Amino acid sequence: MLILAALAAVPAGCGGPILRGAGGAGPAADQVTLWAAPLAEDADGRSGTDGVSVRLIFYDVAPGGKTEAVVVRQGVDLAMYEGDLRGRRLDDAEPFHVWQVTGEQLAAFRSAYYGLRCYALTLYWPGHRPASGTVTLVARYQNENGRLLQSQPAVIRIR
């Protein structure tokens, strides 16, 4: 599938064991956080950027507000839009590209970041890079209870 060719593990800064939740069903995710590098990357050393590095963290929010990063089994969609679309309804915007990552594919990118369970990926351009100098990226995830979660938008500059 093309998705596997479009994804790669981020080499530095994410590593270590995944503890609770890795083997069993665990608690359902109530929130998804998307961390993205502020600049697009040049992964192949040739002129121009190739994609963006992201980390996804899924949280269970317990009564009383306690949060815990959890392992998830469902897939996630990562939608990229041209331009800085913070503050706009993204439902009305046409995405530049959507990476659909299955739960099985996502599991291959499971890692840890400063002790938090996370998923670290690099999203490569889908054959052509965005025309604008800035993109907005969001993660959409349907949790185990059927609730659709969306991350806050991340704005990334393309050099």
Secondary structure, DSSP 4 states (H G I P E B T S, - for coil): -HHHHHEE---SS--S---TTSSS--PPP-EEEEEE-SB-B--SSSSS--EEEEEEEEEEE-TTS-EEEE---S-EEEEEEES--TTS-GGGSPPSEEEEE-HHHHHTTEEEETTEEEEEEEEE-SSS--SSSEEEEEEEEE-TTS-EEEPPPEEEE--
